[in-house]
Amino acid sequence: MKKLLIFVMVLTSWGMQAMSQSDSTYIPKDLNDCIRVLDALVPDSTKVLYVAMDEDQFIGASHFGLGLTIRNTWGLWRGSRLSEYFNKNGVKHPDDMSGIILRCYHRHLTSKPLRIHQQLRHTRRAWRKQYGRVKTREMEGGNNKSQE
């Protein structure tokens, strides 16, 4: 299994180079758009390998391959419209953003419910537990309602 994980990490990194080398990369607007774009970019042979892993194995194996490509190419460190989507939903760190994208993509490939709102809520709660209250974009603009 360890060899399979290493192989998938290398394959993912190699297969996504075209995505990161494009000067005019399309940046998705939300999670559903991310899934649509990934489905178009990831080769079917790679999808088969992803499906063979359980969700946590996929997330772990993909963090520094596909996840890194997503963070850098889709501007999650630079305030892209996708990072703004996550910020508005209380998710502030690019690692968390790419983790949610990867989890949703694996669930999509394995025909499981995405549970987007549950994932967003889980991430906000984890940050709140670690660092205190998590502000959403609306709160920063003057609305005092916290987003659960």
Secondary structure as the mmCIF struct_conf table of DSSP 4:
data_model
#
loop_
_struct_conf.conf_type_id
_struct_conf.id
_struct_conf.beg_label_comp_id
_struct_conf.beg_label_asym_id
_struct_conf.beg_label_seq_id
_struct_conf.end_label_comp_id
_struct_conf.end_label_asym_id
_struct_conf.end_label_seq_id
HELX_RH_AL_P HELX_RH_AL_P1 LYS A 2 GLY A 15
TURN_TY1_P TURN_TY1_P1 MET A 16 MET A 16
HELX_RH_AL_P HELX_RH_AL_P2 GLN A 17 GLN A 21
TURN_TY1_P TURN_TY1_P2 ASP A 23 SER A 24
BEND BEND1 LYS A 29 ASP A 30
HELX_RH_AL_P HELX_RH_AL_P3 LEU A 31 LEU A 41
BEND BEND2 VAL A 42 VAL A 42
HELX_RH_AL_P HELX_RH_AL_P4 ASP A 44 ALA A 52
BEND BEND3 MET A 53 MET A 53
HELX_RH_AL_P HELX_RH_AL_P5 GLU A 55 SER A 62
TURN_TY1_P TURN_TY1_P3 HIS A 63 GLY A 65
HELX_RH_AL_P HELX_RH_AL_P6 LEU A 66 THR A 73
TURN_TY1_P TURN_TY1_P4 TRP A 74 GLY A 79
HELX_RH_AL_P HELX_RH_AL_P7 ARG A 81 LYS A 88
TURN_TY1_P TURN_TY1_P5 ASN A 89 GLY A 90
HELX_RH_AL_P HELX_RH_AL_P8 PRO A 94 LEU A 109
TURN_TY1_P TURN_TY1_P6 THR A 110 SER A 111
HELX_RH_AL_P HELX_RH_AL_P9 ILE A 116 TYR A 131
BEND BEND4 GLY A 132 GLY A 132
HELX_LH_PP_P HELX_LH_PP_P1 ARG A 133 THR A 136
HELX_RH_AL_P HELX_RH_AL_P10 ARG A 137 GLU A 140
TURN_TY1_P TURN_TY1_P7 GLY A 141 GLY A 142
HELX_LH_PP_P HELX_LH_PP_P2 LYS A 145 GLN A 147
#
